[in-house]
């Protein structure tokens, strides 16, 4: 799950043949995905009944029930489970469904499978199809029923994905669906090495159900601590297996020095404070509220008054021909953000055309983009991006770019303030604007925020999402955040000879007109905290746009920068260009704990990180907050509520605020 610097490519999708009665069969494994007699009935018998569901849901002791599946396939087991949850579980029970699949179906094959489902599964199948991710390696988090149901689709090998989860040292799962192809056809998904990891990830009393009755599987699960029993199979299959965890093994020791994992595992809180009502704070508040946490959002000024206050922003990502934390996080975050904002449009909380449009975006290739290497990989996954020459791009944009590049069909533009307000409209969120300068301090019960006028709010957990102002809160002055000045320019749409139909990213960006104004920019000046408008920055924006759209150059060069409208604000950046998302370490205790790393950066220190209890960060998103904030919020909410995370641990480590204390230790050579 940590393929850093390896060539990037999508997963190979499943190749299907269609047996009689429209039953899908895998060419690779020579096996069918479900029973041709009655697939949904088989799923209910083997997996729901095999795990004693929905009966167990009626008296489940935790607010969330968690199911792990090996072999997502057509998604039938998930659909049957979702339908049963909606019909038979207590309304307050939430479901977290984690599934791994190395050969995902294409969206077209998924739709064909859905077409053969009975009427009661039509609505769940449509909801899955609307969010179904492309075959990009990694975890893809899908939300259903306003967040009551979380589906994590882990595209990749099961052994690595399970080991990745186990490296957190947590018992997360209540039930397992083992649904790979027959053991003889697909031995990797039935390897005996998987079963101890399943046991390590399981809560006491966790159950397992599977269609197979193979002795090797039964003996392997029994050796891992599950008490196994045969039961009648479905249809023509004589027997199947079910079991429950009777001997819980020790949890796995975290791999590498666990400086990213808090020493104290939290209980899910009842209340939280979020400091900042820009896109990072709005996403964090919505993620917590979906989990039933009562959230108070405090903003010094109005919603989206600072870094999220531009009239338009572009949803975009980085694509690279090689894996790296920066590009892998950017890609997974972009896909997650596109699902997030699409849901806001679909629900009516965002208005197409007024609040944004997710109809695609063109990114002109810069000098570091290797289209020659990206192109072959993207050819197999046009739903993510496709390579266009200038003439083809012109058909999408309405103007001709200076060079070719990438078309991202799920991208687009948003009015950030509208997105923030839509997210903050979730049930369970109290929004408090114009609080003035806010202070944040710990107390015995959690955290207390105090407004400039003396008003106070308290909660068990606090998330700081205050951009460059974050360092003024709760002793966070050690954070290496830096202001990055950015100035956006605006022109009347009729000032240029052609109408732009989609966002266009080059060395800057330009968006289709909103309310009669064409917005473009933006300057990028690290370390500059001045918010006043500058003619020189308008000229910079004009020159960059003229270079990107040669046909506009004559008109742009005649414009007087002194007459151009615009807005200047500060982005919040970090030295490595990755956001800060996760628990906040206690600096002094952290340095003492990991002091050996100052002498030997490769030393292994088994202790987990000393952290400030209940304090989390979502900041440093730079110019990509629209794309990175939703996934950062889900990561933080999962950490707060002790849930399986939406990112592989290696990528979550790359976002952890403690990484800069670790860097300082390793660079300084002494404990400070």
Secondary structure by P-SEA (a helix, b strand, c coil): cccccccccccccbbbbbcccbbbbbccccccccccccaaaaaaaccccccccccccccccccbbbbbbcccccaaaaaaaaaaaaccccccbbbbbbbbbcccccaaaaaaaaaaccccaaaaaaaaaaccccccccbbbbbcccccbbbbbbcccaaaaaaaaaccccccccbbbbcccccccccccccaaaaaaaaaacccbbbbbcccccaaaaaaaaaacccccccccccccccbbbbbbcccccccccccccccccccccccccbbbbccccaaaaaaaaaaaaaccbbbbbbcccccccccccccccccbbbbccccaaaaaaaaaaaaaaaaaaaaaaaccccccccccccbbbbcccccccaaaaaaaaccccccbbbbcaaaaaaaccccccbbbbbbccccccaaaaaaaaaaccccbbbbccccbbbbbcccccbbbbcccbbbbbccbbbbcccccccccccccccbbbbbbbbbbbccccccccccccccccccccccccccbbbbbbbbbcccccccccaaaaaaaaaaaaaacccaaaaaaacccccccbbbbbbbbccccccccccccaaaaaaaaaccccccccccccccccccccccccccccccccccaaaaaaaaaaaaacccccccaaaaaaaccaaaaaaaaaaacccc
